[in-house]
């Protein structure tokens, strides 16, 4: 009798909760034939349009990985560059499927805006970009300064919070689009530009005088950046969440875009599950069991994405290194 009961629960435990047919978002994505993501369009490292008109960057690659997990084809990703005020309403209304746009996870964005964050693809913090020639060395030196910032962003709120908490009076100059604020700073309309420190490091390289730029050492906020989806579709949330986890897990296991085919002969249980050689981990989400394999084939592991997009900018991994190497990147297990 015990054996019969154990066999019964073993048979129903997973299928009872797995959604093996496409839910509303996946069904809509499959019908139109592509995943549409809001990504940065002018932020080197995260998202920008290159000289050939192609989108490049970490956030762009994350969207391509999701497309590959679903279709087995990374070209089934489409990108739109919305400003800070447009991106969340576009996601809420169903105009786009996913926001991966240097978007900070916050309590209000989930609880009050009907969003869910699927993980962190970059750990960051806000700082200030200033001109070396200004003589500013720390954030305290910005008293009375005009500071460019993007409207509708966490950067705008953080700047106000920092000013109030420290008693340092500043004059925010708010712009609807990131590129407008950046250009205004470059033309001398602002004494400083404030956003996430990683973005400031990349923005400094495209100023008309890069050698005169400096990111201050002060970090005034926590900025865990990651993809966001609409609430109400657990399956779509799981697809995006576990695709990101799979890319981190691949780096943990030493699986790369170059050696992933060789790893198909691995006897390691974790590798066999990740690459779809055993189990129905893809079918649980109404995907092919090779979903993670297809994502890795398309963009490589997380470390490869980081190096491809931030290596040329000489940006260190820092907090974005694997947990086993002193960083915060950690994948939940696929099992």
C-alpha positions, 0 to 999 in steps of 0.5 A: 500500500505504501508503495502504491501511495508513493507512486501515486504522489510521484506521478501527480506532484509535478504535473498538477502544477505544471502548465504544459500548454501556452498561457496568454502571453506565450500564446500571443508571442507564439502567434505573432512570431516574436518577443517584443522588448523595451530596451535601452537605445543609447546606453553603451553596455546595456543597450544601444544601436550600432553603426549597422543599425543593430541593437547591442548590449546586456539587456538586448542579449537578455531579450534575445536569450528569451526569444531563443528559449521560446523559438530556438532562434534569437532573431525572433526578438524585436526591440523598442527604445521607450523613455522612462515614462513610457516603458511601464505603461507599454508593458502594463497595456500589453503593447510589449512583452517584456521590459529589460531597460536598466530597470530597478526593482522596487516595491512600488513597481511590483505592488502598485504597478502590477509588475513582477521582476524575474531576477537581477541581471546587473547589480548597480548603484547611483552616483554622479558624473562630473568634469575633472576640471570642475574640482568636484571630488565627492558628492558633498562638493555638489552643493548648489550644483545643477544636476541632469537627471531623467524624468520618471526614473528611480534616479530622479527619486534617489536624487531628491531623497539624497538631497533631503537626507544630507541637507545638500541643496541641488538644482535638478534639471529633468529631461524626458529622455536619457539622451537629452539629459546626457547631451545637456550635460555634455554641452555644459547646461548641468554641473553633473549628471546622475544615474547608475554608476555603471551607466555613468562609466559608459556614458563618460566614454562618449562625451566630447571630452572623455578624459575630463570625465570622472564618476564620483566614488559616492554611491547613493542608492541600491539599484538591482536591475532586471527584467520585468513582466506583467502580473497575472501570467505565472508561466511567462514570469517563469520563462523569463526568470528561468532563462536568466537563471539558466545563463547564470547556471551555465557560467557556474558550470563552465558551459559556454557558447563555444563548448555547449555542443561538447557538453551534450555528452556530459554525465554530470546530472546538473548539466544534463538537466540544464541542457534538456538531456533528462527531465521535462523542465522545458515542458513544465513551461510549455517550451521545448526541453532544450530551452536553456540549451537554445538560449546558451547557443544564442548568447553564451552564458552570463559571463560571456554576455558581460564580457562582450558588452562591458569588456570593451568599456573596461568595466570590472565584474565587481558585484556582478561576478559569480557568488563563488568569486566574490560577487552576487550572481547566483542561480537557483537550481534547475531540478 
